């Protein structure tokens, strides 16, 4: 992540905007075959607390989103998907960051092993639809990328998914 400044003309005036150049991120909605979605609870230093969220992580330099989604799901949950389908992609904060998030649906999971990054403190939390609805309602589940992914999935986007640009 790096700070970039860009100068350009707007209505005859020169202006400079600063923004963060940020690598892409993947988020994965994984169904475990028993009617549960896999969530993780992990410490987030920016908030100084553990939060509930879908498995997610940054893309490595040059890594394709699908490959990153497979890697992150296995690293954080200890499961690898047989099937991985794109759901949507979005820019969470285009006013100050180039970050783009790609959301995927994963199923037909097979157990493998977790591979936490240094400093990660992650707990696997499988939840039924009723469980994650309750977590949303209580505010325990308040992570933007997770909420948008879950709402898009529930809204039926999974039935007609356009290719990711």
N, C-alpha and C positions, 0 to 999 in steps of 0.2 A: 504494500500500500504506500502510495506516495502522493504528496500534494503537488498539484499542477496548476499553473496559471495560464489562462488563455485570453488574449486581447483580440477584440474584433469590433467591427463598426455596427452601431445600432442607430438608425435614423440620423445619420450624419455625425454621430459622436463616437469616440473611441472609448470602449469600456473594457475592464478586466474582471474576469470571474475566476475564482479559485474553487477547485474541487478535488476530491480524492480519486485517484486512479486506483481501482480496486479490482482484484481478480474475481472471476465468477464464483458463484456459490451454488451448490445443489442441496435440495431437500427431498427426502424420500418418505412417501406414505407406503408402509409395508404392512400387508395383511398376513397374519400368521397361520391362516387356515382353520383357526378355531373361533373366528368371529371377533378377533381382537386386532387392533392397530398397535404397532410397536412405537412407543415413545421412549425418550431418554430424559433423565433428570440429571442436569450437570451444572457445575458452578460456572457462573459468568462474572468475570472480574469487573466489567463495566457496571454491573448492577450490585456487586458484592453479595450475591445470593445464588442459590441453586434454583433453576427454573425447569419446568416441564416443556419439552418441545419434540418435534419430529426429528429423527436423525438427519444431520446436515453437516456440511463443511465446505471449505474453500477448495476450488480446483487447483491442481498443481500447474505450473507453467506448461502450456502446450497440451494439457489434458482435455479431452473431449468430455462434455457434460455427462453422457451415459457412463463412461468409464469412471468418472469421479463419483457418480451416484453408487455404482457397484462397490467401489472401494470404501466410501464413507459408510455405507450400510453395514458392510462386514466389519470394519474397524470398530464401529460404535455399538453394534448389537450382537455380533457373532453369528449373523445369518447372511447367506448369499442368495440372491434371487435367481430363479430360473427365468422368470419373465420380468422385464423392466420396460415400462411404457411411459412416454412423455405425457405430462398433464398440461402444463403451461409454463411460460417464462414471463418474468416481469422485472422492472427496475423499481426497487423499493424507495429510492430517494434520488431521483434524477436531477434535483436541484443542486446537489452537492457531491454526488458520487457516480462513478461509472458502473458500480456494482450491478450485476444482473443475476437473478436467481432463476434456476431451472428446477421445476418440480417434476418428480417421477412417481409412478405407481409401481410397486414391487409385489409380486406374489410367487407362489410355489417356492417358498423359502426352504433352504436346507441349512442345518446347523454347521457352523465352522468354528472360528474362534475370534474373540475380540483382539484388536491391536490398537490400544489407546496411544495417542500421542503423549509426549512428555507433558506433564502438568494437567492432563485431562482426568477428571473425577466424574465418571459416568455410571449411572444406574439404569438398567433396562426396566421399563415400566409398560407392560402390555395392558391396553385398556379396551373394553368393549365400547360400542357407540354410546351407551348410557354413561359410562365412566368418563369419556372425554367430553361429552356434552356437559356433565356436571362440573368438570374441571374448567371448561370455558365459562360457564355461568358463575362460578365462584371467583374467577379471576386467576386461578392457579395456572391455567393455560392462557397466556397472553402474548406469546411470541408471534409477531406479525407474519413471518414466512409460514409458520405452522398453521395459523388461523386461515390465511388465504388458501393454502393448499387444501385443508380440510373442507372449507366452504365450497371451493371449486369442485372438489370430488363429490361432495354431497349434492351439489347442484346439477350433477349429471354430465359434467365436462368429460368424464371418462368414457362416455359412449361415443363421442365424436371429437377426437383429439387432432388438431392440425399439427403438421410437422413444425418442429422448433427451428427458428431461423438461425 
